[in-house]
Amino acid sequence: MIIETVVTTLNEDGSVNLAPMGPVVDTDWSEFELRPFETSSTLENLKRSGQGIVHITDDVELIVRAATHQLLELPALEAGRQVDVPAICGACRWFEFRVESIIELIPRVSIRCRTVYEHRNRDFIGFNRAKNAVLEAAILATRLDFLPLVEVVEQYRRYETVIEKTGGDQERDAFELLKKLIERLQANAQAK
Ligand SMILES: Cc1cc2nc3c(=O)[nH]c(=O)nc-3n(C[C@H](O)[C@H](O)[C@H](O)COP(=O)(O)O)c2cc1C
């Protein structure tokens, strides 16, 4: 099963990197596989330091901002207990991990990870169609290099209806960020 998470790692200069990633997990999370694209900074950081923290969160605005490089500031962080990487204080649960092995597959590298410390912080809010739609929209926004823009625009129309009906402010704000990004790309494409 793939669970959508946010991964923290340390960049070479010691700053914190946040990236949404979908690890393949068993239900107990003792081991899992991360599958970053070759271009990802998370991959580079994990190759260098071999450690990170995977967070389960229901904060879709954080996911959108991290995925599209629109984080105005980092969320509140606290020191990891077993790894030298900080955790996101507002996340529901997190798993501090160490890299066990890296297999250089194309286009996604396979990284086997072992959990070395688990933290439970707060309850997950529950299933929400708008949150799910924002997640799907965010994934499309990170694949614009190889997805036709017209298809993405069409999907966004469907997501908008669900988000309007079932979302709260966080989901609407997060979707607005994504829509603006797509609109900018559309305007650029039309100007060419
Ligand atoms: C819900 C979600 C799941 C994602 N899962 C992955 C993933 O498993 N692997 C990956 O390389 N990118 C994934 N992405 C895209 C990355 O988050 C995005 O490319 C990000 O900019 C990579 O950040 P980084 O370069 O700091 O690692 C996902 C995006 C979203 C919104």
PDBQT file of the ligand as one rigid body, heavy atoms in Angstrom, charges set to zero:
ROOT
HETATM    1  C1  LIG A 201       0.981  13.395  -2.494  1.00  0.00    +0.000 C 
HETATM    2  C2  LIG A 201       2.291  13.459  -3.221  1.00  0.00    +0.000 A 
HETATM    3  C3  LIG A 201       3.100  12.337  -3.287  1.00  0.00    +0.000 A 
HETATM    4  C4  LIG A 201       4.329  12.372  -3.941  1.00  0.00    +0.000 A 
HETATM    5  N1  LIG A 201       5.117  11.248  -3.969  1.00  0.00    +0.000 NA
HETATM    6  C5  LIG A 201       6.337  11.301  -4.542  1.00  0.00    +0.000 A 
HETATM    7  C6  LIG A 201       7.194  10.164  -4.519  1.00  0.00    +0.000 A 
HETATM    8  O1  LIG A 201       6.871   9.091  -4.011  1.00  0.00    +0.000 OA
HETATM    9  N2  LIG A 201       8.420  10.302  -5.124  1.00  0.00    +0.000 N 
HETATM   10  C7  LIG A 201       8.820  11.488  -5.689  1.00  0.00    +0.000 A 
HETATM   11  O2  LIG A 201       9.955  11.567  -6.183  1.00  0.00    +0.000 OA
HETATM   12  N3  LIG A 201       8.017  12.564  -5.734  1.00  0.00    +0.000 NA
HETATM   13  C8  LIG A 201       6.789  12.501  -5.165  1.00  0.00    +0.000 A 
HETATM   14  N4  LIG A 201       5.985  13.601  -5.184  1.00  0.00    +0.000 N 
HETATM   15  C9  LIG A 201       6.480  14.835  -5.834  1.00  0.00    +0.000 C 
HETATM   16  C10 LIG A 201       7.457  15.547  -4.910  1.00  0.00    +0.000 C 
HETATM   17  O3  LIG A 201       6.860  15.873  -3.672  1.00  0.00    +0.000 OA
HETATM   18  C11 LIG A 201       7.916  16.854  -5.567  1.00  0.00    +0.000 C 
HETATM   19  O4  LIG A 201       8.532  16.568  -6.794  1.00  0.00    +0.000 OA
HETATM   20  C12 LIG A 201       8.859  17.603  -4.667  1.00  0.00    +0.000 C 
HETATM   21  O5  LIG A 201       9.121  18.867  -5.240  1.00  0.00    +0.000 OA
HETATM   22  C13 LIG A 201      10.174  16.863  -4.468  1.00  0.00    +0.000 C 
HETATM   23  O6  LIG A 201      10.893  17.579  -3.498  1.00  0.00    +0.000 OA
HETATM   24  P1  LIG A 201      12.428  17.381  -3.256  1.00  0.00    +0.000 P 
HETATM   25  O7  LIG A 201      13.125  17.674  -4.566  1.00  0.00    +0.000 OA
HETATM   26  O8  LIG A 201      12.721  18.387  -2.194  1.00  0.00    +0.000 OA
HETATM   27  O9  LIG A 201      12.649  15.957  -2.807  1.00  0.00    +0.000 OA
HETATM   28  C14 LIG A 201       4.748  13.570  -4.555  1.00  0.00    +0.000 A 
HETATM   29  C15 LIG A 201       3.927  14.708  -4.511  1.00  0.00    +0.000 A 
HETATM   30  C16 LIG A 201       2.707  14.651  -3.870  1.00  0.00    +0.000 A 
HETATM   31  C17 LIG A 201       1.842  15.876  -3.836  1.00  0.00    +0.000 C 
ENDROOT
TORSDOF 0
